[in-house]
Amino acid sequence: MDPVTPKHPGSSQVYTVNWARSLNPAAIVTVSTWTVPTGITKVTDAIVSGGLSTSIQLSGGLDGTDYRLVNTVTTSDGETLVADCPLLVRRS
């Protein structure tokens, strides 16, 4: 996820984590779990790009708040990988 571009509290946006560089050759993501803090809402999530990325759609959030989401994935070769995903919520 790109922590540089803030999310507006009134928007609903999709964010993506690209796992391709972290995966072993020929491995894909088979399970994805997101930990979303109180105050922001997970609308939906998915495994995308043929199993090389994960996505989450988020809505809400309190203006001026910095959130930390965690995406934990399991790969086809049995590895567990974790990404910390900062998210800034700003009106402007």
Buried (B, 14 or more C-beta within 10 A) or exposed (E): BEEEEBBEBEEEEEBBBBBEEBBEEEBBBEEBEBEBEEEBEBEEBEBBBEBBBBBBBBBBBEEEBEBEBEBBBBBBEEEEBEBEBEBBBBEE
